Amino acid sequence: MSTTDVNQGSKITLYWLDKSRGQRIVWLLEELKLEYELKVFKRGKDWLAPAELKEIHGLGKSPIIGVQGPGAEKPLILAESGNMIEFLAEHFGRWMVPQRYPEGKEGVVGAESEEWLRYRYMMHYAEGSLMTVLLIAMVTTNVRNAPVPFFIKPITRMISNKIDDSFVNPELKTHMAFLENYLDTAPNGGGFFCGSTLTGADFMMIFALEGAVQRVPLSDTSYPKLYQWVRRMQARDAYKKAGDKVSEASGEPYIPFSDLEKQSP
């Protein structure tokens, strides 16, 4: 099959930022076997994305994709991971979206399949409920480790520990127990969040759960199904190809988010 056939005549450009959620879109493009151009952006010393990204999209965040259809004068610029995943699956990978209704029940309220209901829920849950807690956890960690004068250090440590103990850690425990059970009860034998096959929901979940490997932490003894899911996704050929792609384009080895801390001196 030619590139034109795979891409349906469309040109795809991914604007990728290091150590960002953009990596899951590279993985998705590789799973879909699409041809695309990868444009690399790197964070500054302030850990923020470079100003050049605002020339692509007003918020200047990553990921961003440009999709220029056949005959179009300019590309569509899409932001937000869930939006991109749904768009790409709709046009290039319908198999990644579970069937919504059983045959003969089309449009009937409440007749939606469990796989589809899970898919719709997880596409919103990942960046809504789950990432909110993980971002607060990142902030408290940064406050705790901030380079402040030694006499202020006990204060920043006390504040971050109090937030973690009263909110972050209980919330993370609740979410991880929920997700462990969600995988355990996935229909058709499970293995993925919506059932027995890979869907867009799995791409939405990878970034948060790679972060949870270190922060919670996830392991074979604490939350084995979640931990094994992360490692199975990372073992997929397309995930590995995505890592190789950004390594070549950026000139730096790609390290999964789950393993970043292990590289620290």
C-alpha positions as CSV (number, residue, x, y, z in Angstrom):
1,M,0.0,0.0,0.0
2,S,1.4,3.4,-1.0
3,T,1.8,6.4,1.4
4,T,-1.0,8.1,-0.6
5,D,-3.3,5.2,0.1
6,V,-2.5,5.1,3.8
7,N,-2.8,8.8,4.3
8,Q,-5.8,9.1,1.9
9,G,-3.8,11.9,0.1
10,S,-3.4,13.9,3.3
11,K,-0.2,15.5,4.6
12,I,0.2,15.2,8.4
13,T,2.6,17.3,10.5
14,L,3.1,16.7,14.2
15,Y,4.6,19.5,16.3
16,W,6.3,17.6,19.1
17,L,7.7,18.9,22.4
18,D,10.2,16.9,24.5
19,K,8.9,15.4,27.7
20,S,5.3,16.1,26.8
21,R,2.0,14.4,26.0
22,G,3.0,14.7,22.3
23,Q,4.7,11.3,22.5
24,R,1.4,9.5,22.6
25,I,0.4,11.1,19.3
26,V,3.7,9.8,17.7
27,W,2.7,6.3,19.1
28,L,-0.8,6.7,17.6
29,L,0.6,7.7,14.2
30,E,2.9,4.7,14.2
31,E,0.1,2.3,15.2
32,L,-2.0,3.7,12.3
33,K,1.0,3.3,10.0
34,L,0.6,6.8,8.7
35,E,3.3,8.9,7.1
36,Y,4.0,12.2,8.8
37,E,6.5,14.9,9.3
38,L,7.8,15.4,12.8
39,K,8.9,18.9,13.9
40,V,10.8,19.0,17.2
41,F,10.6,21.7,19.8
42,K,12.6,21.6,23.1
43,R,11.8,23.1,26.5
44,G,13.8,26.0,27.8
45,K,15.5,26.2,31.2
46,D,12.2,27.4,32.6
47,W,10.7,24.1,31.5
48,L,8.3,25.9,29.3
49,A,7.6,25.3,25.6
50,P,9.4,27.7,23.2
51,A,7.5,30.8,22.0
52,E,7.7,29.4,18.4
53,L,4.9,27.0,19.2
54,K,2.5,29.9,19.5
55,E,3.1,30.6,15.8
56,I,1.4,27.2,15.2
57,H,-1.4,27.5,17.8
58,G,-2.3,30.4,20.0
59,L,-1.7,28.5,23.3
60,G,1.7,27.3,22.3
61,K,1.2,23.9,23.9
62,S,2.1,20.4,22.6
63,P,1.0,18.3,20.9
64,I,-0.4,20.0,17.8
65,I,-1.0,18.4,14.5
66,G,-1.6,19.9,11.1
67,V,-3.6,17.8,8.6
68,Q,-3.9,19.0,5.1
69,G,-6.4,17.1,3.1
70,P,-6.1,16.5,-0.7
71,G,-6.8,19.7,-2.5
72,A,-6.9,21.9,0.6
73,E,-5.1,25.2,0.5
74,K,-3.9,25.0,4.1
75,P,-3.9,22.4,6.9
76,L,-6.3,22.0,9.7
77,I,-4.5,22.8,13.0
78,L,-5.7,20.6,15.8
79,A,-4.8,20.8,19.5
80,E,-5.7,18.8,22.6
81,S,-4.8,15.1,22.6
82,G,-8.3,13.8,22.8
83,N,-9.4,15.9,19.9
84,M,-6.5,14.7,17.8
85,I,-7.0,11.0,18.6
86,E,-10.7,11.2,17.8
87,F,-10.0,13.0,14.5
88,L,-7.2,10.6,13.4
89,A,-9.2,7.5,14.4
90,E,-12.3,8.8,12.5
91,H,-10.4,9.3,9.3
92,F,-7.6,6.7,9.4
93,G,-8.4,4.1,12.0
94,R,-12.0,3.4,12.6
95,W,-11.0,0.1,14.2
96,M,-9.7,2.1,17.2
97,V,-13.3,3.2,18.1
98,P,-15.5,0.5,19.6
99,Q,-18.9,-0.1,17.9
100,R,-21.5,2.1,19.6
101,Y,-24.6,0.0,19.1
102,P,-25.4,-3.7,18.6
103,E,-27.1,-4.4,15.3
104,G,-30.7,-3.4,15.3
105,K,-30.3,-1.0,18.3
106,E,-28.8,2.0,16.5
107,G,-29.8,5.2,18.1
108,V,-31.6,3.6,21.1
109,V,-30.9,5.5,24.3
110,G,-29.1,3.2,26.8
111,A,-28.4,0.5,24.1
112,E,-24.7,1.6,23.8
113,S,-22.1,-1.1,24.1
114,E,-20.0,-1.3,27.3
115,E,-16.9,-1.0,25.1
116,W,-18.1,2.3,23.6
117,L,-19.3,3.7,26.9
118,R,-15.8,2.9,28.4
119,Y,-14.2,4.5,25.4
120,R,-16.2,7.8,25.6
121,Y,-15.6,8.0,29.4
122,M,-11.9,7.3,29.3
123,M,-11.3,9.9,26.5
124,H,-12.5,12.6,29.0
125,Y,-11.4,11.0,32.2
126,A,-7.7,10.9,31.4
127,E,-7.2,14.6,31.0
128,G,-10.0,15.6,33.4
129,S,-10.1,13.7,36.7
130,L,-6.8,11.8,36.5
131,M,-4.3,14.4,35.1
132,T,-5.6,17.1,37.5
133,V,-4.4,15.1,40.5
134,L,-1.1,14.1,38.9
135,L,-0.4,17.8,38.0
136,I,-0.9,18.8,41.6
137,A,1.4,16.0,42.6
138,M,4.0,17.4,40.2
139,V,3.6,20.9,41.7
140,T,4.0,19.6,45.3
141,T,7.1,17.6,44.3
142,N,8.7,20.7,42.7
143,V,7.9,22.8,45.8
144,R,9.4,20.2,48.0
145,N,12.6,20.0,45.9
146,A,12.9,23.7,45.1
147,P,16.3,25.3,45.7
148,V,15.4,27.6,48.6
149,P,17.5,28.8,51.5
150,F,18.0,26.2,54.2
151,F,15.9,28.0,56.8
152,I,12.9,28.0,54.4
153,K,13.3,24.4,53.3
154,P,11.3,23.0,56.3
155,I,8.4,25.3,55.5
156,T,8.2,24.3,51.8
157,R,8.6,20.7,52.8
158,M,5.8,21.0,55.4
159,I,3.4,22.7,52.9
160,S,4.0,20.1,50.1
161,N,3.8,17.2,52.5
162,K,0.5,18.5,54.0
163,I,-1.1,18.8,50.5
164,D,0.2,15.4,49.5
165,D,-1.1,13.7,52.8
166,S,-4.4,15.4,52.8
167,F,-5.3,15.4,49.1
168,V,-2.9,14.0,46.5
169,N,-2.0,10.6,48.0
170,P,-5.6,9.7,49.0
171,E,-6.9,10.8,45.5
172,L,-4.1,8.8,43.7
173,K,-5.0,5.8,45.8
174,T,-8.6,6.1,44.8
175,H,-7.9,6.5,41.1
176,M,-5.4,3.7,41.0
177,A,-7.8,1.3,42.7
178,F,-10.5,2.3,40.3
179,L,-8.3,1.8,37.3
180,E,-6.9,-1.5,38.5
181,N,-10.5,-2.8,38.7
182,Y,-11.4,-1.1,35.4
183,L,-8.8,-3.2,33.6
184,D,-9.7,-6.3,35.6
185,T,-13.3,-6.1,34.5
186,A,-12.8,-5.0,30.9
187,P,-15.2,-6.9,28.5
188,N,-14.2,-9.7,26.2
189,G,-11.3,-10.9,28.2
190,G,-9.8,-7.4,28.7
191,G,-6.2,-6.5,28.2
192,F,-7.0,-2.9,27.3
193,F,-9.2,-0.3,28.9
194,C,-12.2,-0.9,26.7
195,G,-11.9,-4.6,26.1
196,S,-9.7,-7.0,24.1
197,T,-8.4,-4.5,21.5
198,L,-6.4,-1.3,21.5
199,T,-8.6,1.9,21.3
200,G,-8.0,5.6,21.4
201,A,-8.6,5.4,25.2
202,D,-5.4,3.5,25.7
203,F,-3.4,6.4,24.0
204,M,-5.1,8.9,26.3
205,M,-4.1,6.9,29.4
206,I,-0.5,6.2,28.6
207,F,1.0,9.5,29.7
208,A,-0.7,9.7,33.1
209,L,0.0,6.1,33.9
210,E,3.7,6.3,32.9
211,G,3.9,9.2,35.4
212,A,2.1,7.1,38.0
213,V,4.7,4.4,37.7
214,Q,7.2,6.7,39.5
215,R,4.8,8.8,41.6
216,V,2.4,6.3,43.1
217,P,4.4,4.0,42.5
218,L,2.9,1.3,40.2
219,S,4.6,-2.1,40.4
220,D,3.9,-5.8,40.1
221,T,2.9,-5.8,43.8
222,S,1.0,-2.6,44.2
223,Y,-1.2,-2.3,41.1
224,P,-0.1,-5.2,39.0
225,K,-2.6,-4.9,36.2
226,L,-1.9,-1.2,35.6
227,Y,1.9,-1.7,35.8
228,Q,1.8,-4.6,33.4
229,W,-0.5,-2.6,31.0
230,V,2.1,0.2,30.9
231,R,4.9,-2.2,30.2
232,R,2.9,-4.1,27.5
233,M,2.1,-0.8,25.8
234,Q,5.8,0.2,25.9
235,A,6.7,-3.2,24.4
236,R,4.5,-2.7,21.3
237,D,6.4,-2.3,18.1
238,A,4.7,1.0,17.3
239,Y,5.6,2.4,20.7
240,K,9.2,1.5,20.1
241,K,9.2,2.9,16.6
242,A,7.7,6.1,18.0
243,G,10.7,6.3,20.4
244,D,13.2,5.7,17.6
245,K,11.5,8.4,15.5
246,V,11.8,11.1,18.1
247,S,15.3,10.0,19.0
248,E,16.4,10.4,15.4
249,A,14.6,13.7,15.0
250,S,15.7,15.3,18.2
251,G,19.2,14.0,18.4
252,E,18.6,12.7,21.9
253,P,17.6,9.2,23.2
254,Y,13.9,8.9,24.0
255,I,13.3,7.9,27.6
256,P,9.7,6.9,28.5
257,F,8.2,9.1,31.1
258,S,7.9,6.2,33.4
259,D,11.7,5.8,33.5
260,L,12.9,9.5,33.6
261,E,13.7,9.5,37.3
262,K,15.7,6.4,36.9
263,Q,18.1,8.4,34.7
264,S,18.7,11.0,37.3
265,P,22.2,11.0,39.0
